[in-house]
Amino acid sequence: MNIYEKRVVIVEDNTELSNLYSFLINGIDNYSVIGKYKRCEDLIKNINHDRPDLILMDLELPGMSGTEGIRQVKKKYPRIEILVVTIHENDDVIFQSLSAGACGYLSKTAGLTEVERALKRIETGGAYMTSRIARKVVESFQKSYFSPLTKRETEILSLISKGKTYSMIAVDLNIASDTVKSHLKNIYSKLHVNSKADAISLALKEKFI
């Protein structure tokens, strides 16, 4: 392998798709697939050996979710680029992966031209996403800077506003359900409200979430 080639790892539990991505990427100049995994746990276990420059990450995986995998990789290896590949066009699902640290996303129907375009854009420091998702990212930076809530409290209230239960939030954030409840009590106190509905209503009005 040329020492200047970008090292790519694919995390996809569908073997046929994984092989297709590998074929497409290996056909692009200066890119080489050096690892393929079906689980984030295996990616993380082998990441020091693989030393990837780029990871193609599915979101729906057995065991750890792709979004959580992105979060863990970026926390320890911030310089590794992660491109999401997904069948979803759900704004919230994709936005969560971008918030976790992904640099863009591709549809699983993408062909060689689109894959190559995405890789080249990322290589030059850009991000690959639709204009709709880009707008959502921009809107996230327009939240009020005067919010009394901490980052974690904001995260929890945002998830509650999307209909998530305490147990679901605990799993998503890798914390205990009691911790979620404790944060919610602090949210009520800071916003001077007594219910989830009132907390969400006020937070949306003031752009805290």
Rosetta blueprint (number, residue, H / E / L):
1 M L
2 N L
3 I L
4 Y L
5 E L
6 K E
7 R E
8 V E
9 V E
10 I E
11 V E
12 E L
13 D L
14 N L
15 T H
16 E H
17 L H
18 S H
19 N H
20 L H
21 Y H
22 S H
23 F H
24 L H
25 I H
26 N H
27 G L
28 I L
29 D L
30 N L
31 Y E
32 S E
33 V E
34 I E
35 G E
36 K E
37 Y E
38 K L
39 R L
40 C H
41 E H
42 D H
43 L H
44 I H
45 K H
46 N H
47 I H
48 N H
49 H H
50 D H
51 R L
52 P L
53 D L
54 L E
55 I E
56 L E
57 M E
58 D E
59 L L
60 E L
61 L L
62 P L
63 G L
64 M L
65 S L
66 G H
67 T H
68 E H
69 G H
70 I H
71 R H
72 Q H
73 V H
74 K H
75 K H
76 K H
77 Y L
78 P L
79 R L
80 I L
81 E E
82 I E
83 L E
84 V E
85 V E
86 T E
87 I L
88 H L
89 E L
90 N L
91 D H
92 D H
93 V H
94 I H
95 F H
96 Q H
97 S H
98 L H
99 S H
100 A H
101 G L
102 A L
103 C L
104 G E
105 Y E
106 L E
107 S E
108 K L
109 T L
110 A L
111 G L
112 L H
113 T H
114 E H
115 V H
116 E H
117 R H
118 A H
119 L H
120 K H
121 R H
122 I H
123 E H
124 T L
125 G L
126 G L
127 A L
128 Y E
129 M L
130 T L
131 S H
132 R H
133 I H
134 A H
135 R H
136 K H
137 V H
138 V H
139 E H
140 S H
141 F L
142 Q L
143 K L
144 S L
145 Y L
146 F L
147 S L
148 P L
149 L L
150 T L
151 K H
152 R H
153 E H
154 T H
155 E H
156 I H
157 L H
158 S H
159 L H
160 I H
161 S H
162 K L
163 G L
164 K L
165 T L
166 Y H
167 S H
168 M H
169 I H
170 A H
171 V H
172 D H
173 L H
174 N L
175 I L
176 A L
177 S H
178 D H
179 T H
180 V H
181 K H
182 S H
183 H H
184 L H
185 K H
186 N H
187 I H
188 Y H
189 S H
190 K H
191 L H
192 H L
193 V L
194 N L
195 S L
196 K H
197 A H
198 D H
199 A H
200 I H
201 S H
202 L H
203 A H
204 L H
205 K H
206 E L
207 K L
208 F L
209 I L
